[in-house]
Amino acid sequence: MGPGGPGSGWPLAGTLLVAVAASMVAGGEDCLWYVDRNGSWHPGFDCEYFTFCCGTCHQRYCCQDPLRLLTERQQRHCLAF
């Protein structure tokens, strides 16, 4: 039994850790070009190792928070609409 006993959330935390580690090994997600709310075009950019693209369709930046991750698939969805 892991720390905290059964049902303590450790399996979920372990799954999240594996998912984050896999994305880091794959090089993370790069931020694709985008258009902000003012209509200004911004070129795509690479995030440093251990960081990935975060933000919204209209504002992107690199971060380490997996809960703010903006995948390339989500970014392409922004471009379509």
Protein Blocks (a to p, Z undefined) as FASTA:
>chain_A
ZZhiahilmmmmmmmmmmmmmmmmnopaaddddddfkopacddddddehiaceddfkbcc
ddfbfkloccfklmmmmmmZZ
